[in-house]
Amino acid sequence: MNKNFYPILIIPVVLFFAYYFFSPSCVSGDCKNGTGTKIMSGSYRYDGSFQNGLAHGKGKLILGGVESYDGEWDRGNKEGKGTYKYADGTVYEGEWKMNKRNGFGKLSDPEGNPIFEGQWKDDIQVLAKNPK
């Protein structure tokens, strides 16, 4: 066999093993269509509901142990109401659409003091809540 063909034979094998070892693993429950826990070591952990293998319904995602999202999901996207805790300690509680802050929400500093409360559009603050 010609040595020029070896890379052609080896590449699919290497890709298969890379996918197998570096893809998320279901460690409990039903991570296809049910409730379970899926992890990717050192990267993320998701506990919650699944549909067609994607986060769907209620669930909590922990990213690298420093950030988290606890709330509603739709086909793998943050969608609906949820709380996101950022690495710097700030917290956003509010509405999400397609993984972005959209609708009414509140951003607070690490001590819980409000930074912004009002309407968001595509992750941008657009209208502050009227003071009482």
C-alpha positions in Angstrom: 0.0 0.0 0.0 1.2 3.5 -0.9 2.3 5.5 2.2 0.4 8.5 0.9 -2.9 6.8 1.8 -2.0 6.3 5.5 -3.2 9.8 6.5 -6.5 9.1 4.7 -7.0 6.0 6.8 -5.8 7.4 10.1 -7.7 10.7 10.0 -11.2 9.2 10.4 -10.0 7.1 13.3 -8.4 10.1 15.1 -11.6 12.1 14.6 -13.8 9.4 16.0 -11.7 9.1 19.1 -11.5 12.9 19.6 -15.3 13.1 19.3 -15.8 10.2 21.7 -13.4 11.5 24.4 -14.2 15.3 24.1 -17.9 15.3 23.6 -20.4 15.7 26.5 -21.4 12.6 28.4 -24.8 11.7 29.9 -23.9 10.6 33.5 -27.5 10.0 34.8 -31.1 9.9 33.6 -32.3 10.3 30.1 -30.3 12.9 28.2 -32.2 12.3 25.0 -35.9 12.8 25.9 -36.3 13.2 29.6 -34.5 14.4 32.6 -30.8 13.9 33.3 -27.3 15.2 33.8 -24.9 15.8 31.0 -21.3 16.9 31.6 -18.2 17.8 29.7 -15.3 17.6 32.1 -13.8 20.9 32.9 -16.2 22.8 30.7 -19.9 22.5 31.8 -22.6 20.5 33.6 -26.3 20.6 32.7 -29.0 19.2 35.0 -32.5 19.3 33.7 -34.9 18.4 31.0 -33.9 17.3 27.5 -35.7 17.0 24.1 -33.9 15.4 21.2 -30.7 15.6 23.1 -30.9 19.4 23.7 -31.7 21.3 26.9 -35.5 21.9 26.8 -37.8 22.9 29.6 -36.3 23.7 33.0 -32.6 23.2 33.8 -29.4 24.5 35.3 -26.1 25.0 33.4 -22.8 25.5 35.2 -20.0 26.7 33.1 -16.5 26.0 34.3 -17.7 26.2 37.9 -17.7 30.0 37.8 -20.8 31.0 35.8 -24.3 29.5 35.8 -27.8 29.8 34.2 -30.8 28.4 36.0 -34.1 28.7 34.1 -36.1 27.9 31.0 -34.6 26.4 27.8 -36.0 25.8 24.3 -34.1 23.5 21.9 -30.7 24.2 23.5 -31.2 28.0 23.9 -31.9 30.1 27.0 -35.5 31.0 26.3 -38.1 32.4 28.8 -37.3 33.3 32.4 -34.0 32.6 34.0 -31.1 33.7 36.2 -27.5 34.1 35.0 -24.7 34.4 37.5 -21.6 35.9 35.9 -18.0 35.2 36.8 -17.6 38.7 38.2 -20.5 38.1 40.7 -23.1 40.2 38.8 -26.5 38.5 38.4 -29.1 39.0 35.7 -32.7 37.9 36.5 -35.2 38.2 33.8 -36.4 37.2 30.3 -34.3 35.5 27.6 -34.7 34.9 23.9 -32.3 33.0 21.7 -29.5 33.1 24.4 -29.8 36.9 24.8 -31.3 39.1 27.5 -34.7 40.2 25.9 -37.7 41.6 27.7 -37.8 42.7 31.3 -34.8 42.0 33.5 -32.7 43.2 36.5 -28.9 43.3 36.6 -27.4 43.4 40.1 -23.9 43.7 41.5 -22.3 41.0 43.6 -23.9 42.5 46.8 -27.4 42.4 45.3 -27.6 46.2 44.6 -29.4 47.0 41.4 -27.3 48.1 38.4 -30.1 48.3 35.9 -33.8 47.3 35.9 -35.9 47.6 32.8 -36.3 46.4 29.2 -33.5 44.6 27.3 -33.2 44.0 23.6 -30.5 41.6 22.2 -28.4 41.9 25.4 -28.6 45.8 25.4 -30.4 47.9 28.0 -33.0 49.9 26.2 -35.5 51.3 28.7 -35.1 51.8 32.5 -38.0 51.0 34.8 -39.8 54.2 35.9 -38.9 55.3 39.4 -41.8 55.1 41.9 
